[in-house]
């Protein structure tokens, strides 16, 4: 029988690192901006990244990077 550690709450995960807090707030601000500009798909992806950010930093950075690369690709 394996013993899993108790899952951490979001507030505990955010309290661990101020950079994490900034990353989540930044993602939510970007999502708000995207939503107000009519880009609901981008907003949904950014909100998902914000939800993943406290526990899976790499995944949130990957989503944010992919969206940025897509923006650059569209401008070329």
N, C-alpha and C positions, 0 to 999 in steps of 0.2 A: 504494500500500500504506500503510494508516494504522498509526500506531504508538500503541498504548495503553500508558499507564503501568502499571507492575506494581501489582496490587491490594495494598492494605495489609492486614496481619494485624489481627485483632480487638484484640490487645494493643497494637498501635501506635495504633489508633483510640482506644482507651480512655485511653492515656497522653497524648493530645493535650489533653484537657480534663477537669479534675476533676468538673465538672458532669455530663459524660457518664457518668462512673463512678457518680455518685450516682443519676442517672436509671435506669441499668441495674439497679443494686441495688434501687432503689425498685420498679421494675416486677417484678423477681423476687420481692421480698417480698410484693407485692400478689398475684402469681400463687400463691404458696404459701398465703397466707391464703384465697384463693378456692378452691383445691383442697381445703384442709382443711375448708372449709364446704360441700363437695359441689358446687361450681359449676365443673365441669370445662371448660365452654365458655369462661367468662370467664378461667380460668387459662390455657387454650391461647392465647387472644387476647393476654393479657399477656406470655406467654413469647415469642410471635411479635413483639410490640412490642419486647421486650428484645433480641431478635436483630437487629431492624432499627435500633435506637437508635444504635449507634456510627456507622453510615454515613448513616442517613436520620432525623435528629432530628425533622423535621417529621412524618414518618409515625408515629413512636412517640407524639408528642404528640397527633396526631389520633386515634389509637386510644384512648389513655388518656382524652382528652376525650369521645369518643363513649360510652365505657363510663360515665363519670361522668354525662353528660347522661341516659343511659338509666336510671341509678339514681335521679336526681332525678325523672324522668318517672314512674317506678314509685311514688314516694312521694307524688306529687300526687294 
